[in-house]
Amino acid sequence: MEDKRKPFSTRLWEILPGLMTWGTIIGLTILAVYSPTALVIIILLYSIYWLIKIFIVTGHLIVGSFRYIYEQKIDWLAKLEHEHPEEYKNFYQLIIIPTYKEDISILRHTIDAIRHSNYPLDKIIVNVAFEERDKENAHKYAPLLTHEFENSFGMYITTFHPSDTPGEIKGKGPNITWAGKRSTEEIEKRGIKVEDVIVTTIDADNRVDKNYFGNLTWNYINAEDPIHKSFQPVPMFFNNIWRVPLPIKLLHLGSSFWQLTQAMRPRYARNFAAHSQSLAALVETDFWSVKTIVEDGHQYWRSYFAFNGNHNVVPIFVPIYMDAVEGDSLYDSLREQYLQRRRWYWGVSDVPFVWEHTFRNRKLPFFYKWLQFGRLVESHYSLATQSFILLIGWLPLILNTGFHNTVIGYSFPDVYRILLEAAWVGMIANMLIAALLVPPRPGGRWAYYGFILMEWILSPVLFTVTAVLFSAVPAIDSQTRMLFNKPFTVFNVTKKAAIPGGIMRTSEN
């Protein structure tokens, strides 16, 4: 759409996130040169605020990890049969698996994990959603997978999303929307009501925990007004976690643990990657967006506004296991990781969308809707600026040789260092929880302990480097693109490698 067609407020909120981020970084750098005392005061206040956030997040992470362990040990199908022996039998699970140029071995492992679920397979509907534009693989793999799995589930569906549909980007959203609509047609032909179908979208490399669908159904039945809820599992990037370089591993563990933290405060949670929702709600919202690269988090907002604020996220502590980025070399892995993060952080494009619908919709609770908008803006602002603000704190001592001779300049390094070192509690908690949750490393006990020791030695440096290069920089990249009206129009598929049998921790481990 041309710029001139956009409402002024929409274009304004496309500009403001990047402007705020660059204004902060440039402004603080200027202060470091011309007013170091003012900068130091700002940095100290900010670091105290940041440290408080670290303690809060770490507390949620610790509690969340114990709940994760506890809920994985439960036989959720047995719990359903005991507590809801007839009601749960009414529900069907529709799983949509979008794929584009994925190897058939990856798809086999993903579908096979569903087949080994501790849930009645006659109540499971699988849709493998190919892209018509994948000329090399789609029509070759579809009949092979159909032959292998069509008799394993209540229904097995294959769809082919048409190429170059007007008004659509080339991405995941249009594919799963097409698959959802075609699946709904088949479901209604069977006389199944959309109110009785729970839809889960997973990527081609995702593997559901054997108890996921039992836990999802239990949460759905026990939720108040479940049609107006999203159900968000904790994504655990464990499938290939011991095969990827250490910086990639730390990034993906951080992503997993951040989602675990968000699960402990559902008001902050949003759809991320794999998620579940009632088919009735999806029909009412016309499924997912076909115009945005980041369809998962955007679906939360589409549902929130469609239902006038009557939409919340219910956390699911039984996980879906995912692949960490794995390229052909260290450089390729780091490059792919950057591209994946940049795509994730294009979620900043939700800001103008949420502004427009928040401002216009008078049916939303006034205080809560603006709180939601403020949280969204703050999260993207912090993501892009936090690491740079903390690094800029050292600039007065580097750029102003005489500043160290002032009272505040003399005291600042020691005080600031103490504040930063206190934040190590978060890093230590992450490492301990990783040791508790991550599946054992192949190669024997001594290889495992040797690798863990190396991680503990290198992590303080790597945490800092990865926070800048793979969080702040790709976030700034995305915000700058939106600032200059250069949106992403193609969904970059992240490289994945097949992991025979998987190494993820299952509920029985």
Secondary structure, DSSP 8 states (H G I E B T S, - for coil): --GGGS-HHHHHHHHHHHHHHHHHHHHHHHHHHH-HHHHHHHHHHHHHHHHHHHHHHHHHHHHHHHHHHHHHTS-HHHHHHHHSTTGGGG-EEEEEEEESS--HHHHHHHHHHHHT-SS-GGGEEEEEEEETT-TTTHHHHHHHHHHHHTTTSSEEEEEEE-SS-TT--BSHHHHHHHHHHHHHHHHHHTT--GGGEEEEE--TT-EE-TTHHHHHHHHHHHSSSGGGEEEEEEEE--TTTTTS-HHHHHHHHHHHHHHHHHHTSGGG----SSEEEEHHHHHHTTSS-SS-S-HHHHHHHHHHHHTTT--EEEEEEEEEE------SSHHHHHHHHHHHHHHHGGGGGHHHHHHHHHHH-TTS-HHHHHHHHHHHHHHHHHHHHHHHHHHHTTHHHHH-TTGGGSHHHHHHHHHHHHHHHHTHHHHHHHHHHHHHHS---SS-HHHHHHHHHHHHHHHHHHHHHHHIIIIIHHHHHHHHHHHTT----B---------TT-----TT-
